[in-house]
Amino acid sequence: MNHLTDQELIAQARTGNDAAFEVLMRRHLQPIFRFILRLSGDAAVAQDLAQETFIKVWKNLKKFNPAKSFKVWLFTIAKNTTFDWFKKRRALPFSTLEDEEGTSPLENLADQTPLPDELFQKRETHTALTVALNNLQPKARAVVLLHQIEDMTFQEIADALDEPLNTIKSRYLRTIANLRKALFEGLK
Amino acid sequence: METLEQKILAHLPEPKMPADLGNRIMARVERSRLRALYLRLALSSAGCVAGFAYLGAEWRALWSAASQLPIFGFLRLAFSDPDIMFANFQEYFLGLIESTPFGLIALGFGLTFCLICAVEFLSAARRARHAPLIIHPVIS
């Protein structure tokens, strides 16, 4: 069954074939877990939310439109599940890099030095990068993770996050600039 | 050539996913499936119990009403004097339709449906409970 495409597995899973659903689930589990973990910042929470995501997928598989992208639908459910968790905590993480408008004081900083390649090899860089990513607003973080890590196009991200394409693009560019500057500041 | 953002994000440490996460998800799926099955079983059983309870409480009245139904007179006439029945077929047929016990028929269909559902859900639940537990090998 591992040789079947997502669409074929979905068609079988819709008839109640749990083995097909399991193959589909295991195929997408790692990317979903990675996305939720980087969005939520908590490994234990990410495990629970990943489980909830796939339970929702299983329950709503009959409502999924096969003409649309399963990956986009799956990440939409994962994003909504994680954002619901943020709401239950009653605190959307406040970004120390951006205000409510999504602008950052760091945007006005002039580039002092280009980031050399050797910099990316250092352990401090990994730590600074993780901190900088966790300090982003969840929506900004989601856009960057989906585009760079999960290889989704801007249109797919716009569909998954239910936002206009231009909003996604401008948020992405702003976030990358902020990440770069935060990395630079974190390593000074 | 790598873009800046690819360089930045390529060095994010890959998170380690617990090896048994997939198994836990399938266990939850199975529990959800059993819960839905038991709920449907409970509803169809309740329908059966309510239907039989009503039958049990009202069986004399229902039997009396059923035995006085025009359909039995119609069938007796069809066997004893078929020529009279065919000569006045239209009147007899319209009279039958007017006196059709829709309530009794609905009760009968409803009870049969609940009974079939209850038996099906019960056997599905027993199969699910006693299905062999397959532990999937952990793929590292």
Interface residues (C-beta under 8 A of the other chain):
Chain A: D18 F21 E22 M25 R26 L29 Q30 F33 R34 L37 R38 A43 A46 Q47 A50 Q51 F54 I55 W58 K59 L115 D117 F120 Q121 T125 H126 L129 T130 L133 V144 Q148 I149 I176 L179 R180 L183
Chain B: L4 E5 Q6 K7 I8 L9 A10 H11 L12 P13 E14 P15 M17 P18 L21 G22 R24 I25 M26 R28 V29 E30 S32 R33 H136
